[in-house]
Amino acid sequence: AGKAKVMRFARSKSTRDPSRLIDEIFEALSQQSVSVSGTAAVELVIPTLALNIKTLKAQRVEVAEQVEKLLANYPLLEVLMSIP
């Protein structure tokens, strides 16, 4: 949410100034860290999957171009293309 948004929310719900409390909360949050197991595996898998997706997109474009070439001379192409 961000510090400014939290501050606005806290001020709208409180009769006292929440500045010190919000500052302390955000300071504590900035000092925390989390170590997630499996991070190395994700760093290996995600780039591989991204490459596969890029390859599939390129293959789809290539197949679409080939199909359009095959249909270019088809006499009923306009009728086929108008069907949803």
One Martini backbone bead per residue (centre of mass of N, CA, C, O) as a GRO file, in nm:
protein
   84
    1ALA     BB    1   0.055   0.064  -0.016
    2GLY     BB    2   0.222   0.244   0.148
    3LYS     BB    3   0.291   0.495   0.361
    4ALA     BB    4   0.087   0.717   0.277
    5LYS     BB    5  -0.168   0.539   0.272
    6VAL     BB    6  -0.150   0.441   0.562
    7MET     BB    7  -0.157   0.720   0.691
    8ARG     BB    8  -0.435   0.806   0.589
    9PHE     BB    9  -0.590   0.576   0.716
   10ALA     BB   10  -0.503   0.620   1.014
   11ARG     BB   11  -0.611   0.914   1.035
   12SER     BB   12  -0.915   0.834   0.972
   13LYS     BB   13  -0.919   0.622   1.245
   14SER     BB   14  -0.784   0.846   1.430
   15THR     BB   15  -0.730   1.079   1.704
   16ARG     BB   16  -0.438   1.028   1.676
   17ASP     BB   17  -0.110   1.042   1.593
   18PRO     BB   18   0.041   0.782   1.374
   19SER     BB   19   0.337   0.838   1.283
   20ARG     BB   20   0.520   0.674   1.473
   21LEU     BB   21   0.395   0.396   1.423
   22ILE     BB   22   0.435   0.386   1.115
   23ASP     BB   23   0.741   0.421   1.121
   24GLU     BB   24   0.799   0.163   1.288
   25ILE     BB   25   0.672  -0.039   1.096
   26PHE     BB   26   0.846   0.028   0.842
   27GLU     BB   27   1.117  -0.027   0.976
   28ALA     BB   28   1.066  -0.325   1.044
   29LEU     BB   29   1.006  -0.417   0.752
   30SER     BB   30   1.290  -0.332   0.631
   31GLN     BB   31   1.448  -0.555   0.826
   32GLN     BB   32   1.314  -0.777   0.683
   33SER     BB   33   1.355  -1.125   0.587
   34VAL     BB   34   1.329  -1.381   0.326
   35SER     BB   35   1.373  -1.732   0.293
   36VAL     BB   36   1.341  -1.930   0.002
   37SER     BB   37   1.285  -2.228  -0.091
   38GLY     BB   38   1.375  -2.283  -0.436
   39THR     BB   39   1.509  -2.042  -0.586
   40ALA     BB   40   1.709  -2.189  -0.773
   41ALA     BB   41   1.495  -2.345  -0.932
   42VAL     BB   42   1.344  -2.100  -1.043
   43GLU     BB   43   1.594  -1.975  -1.193
   44LEU     BB   44   1.585  -2.221  -1.395
   45VAL     BB   45   1.283  -2.250  -1.495
   46ILE     BB   46   1.181  -1.973  -1.600
   47PRO     BB   47   1.368  -1.932  -1.849
   48THR     BB   48   1.277  -2.191  -1.989
   49LEU     BB   49   0.978  -2.119  -2.016
   50ALA     BB   50   1.016  -1.856  -2.171
   51LEU     BB   51   1.147  -1.987  -2.417
   52ASN     BB   52   0.910  -2.171  -2.488
   53ILE     BB   53   0.704  -1.944  -2.537
   54LYS     BB   54   0.856  -1.801  -2.763
   55THR     BB   55   0.860  -2.044  -2.954
   56LEU     BB   56   0.553  -2.084  -2.975
   57LYS     BB   57   0.490  -1.807  -3.093
   58ALA     BB   58   0.660  -1.841  -3.349
   59GLN     BB   59   0.508  -2.093  -3.451
   60ARG     BB   60   0.229  -1.962  -3.478
   61VAL     BB   61   0.309  -1.753  -3.689
   62GLU     BB   62   0.408  -1.955  -3.902
   63VAL     BB   63   0.143  -2.113  -3.933
   64ALA     BB   64  -0.035  -1.874  -4.012
   65GLU     BB   65   0.119  -1.805  -4.271
   66GLN     BB   66   0.078  -2.079  -4.411
   67VAL     BB   67  -0.232  -2.075  -4.411
   68GLU     BB   68  -0.266  -1.811  -4.570
   69LYS     BB   69  -0.127  -1.919  -4.826
   70LEU     BB   70  -0.326  -2.155  -4.877
   71LEU     BB   71  -0.591  -1.952  -4.878
   72ALA     BB   72  -0.546  -1.726  -5.091
   73ASN     BB   73  -0.681  -1.911  -5.347
   74TYR     BB   74  -0.946  -1.942  -5.216
   75PRO     BB   75  -1.273  -1.877  -5.317
   76LEU     BB   76  -1.406  -1.890  -4.997
   77LEU     BB   77  -1.252  -1.702  -4.798
   78GLU     BB   78  -1.454  -1.477  -4.715
   79VAL     BB   79  -1.660  -1.668  -4.589
   80LEU     BB   80  -1.478  -1.803  -4.378
   81MET     BB   81  -1.385  -1.530  -4.235
   82SER     BB   82  -1.693  -1.448  -4.146
   83ILE     BB   83  -1.685  -1.675  -3.954
   84PRO     BB   84  -1.687  -1.719  -3.602
   0.00000   0.00000   0.00000
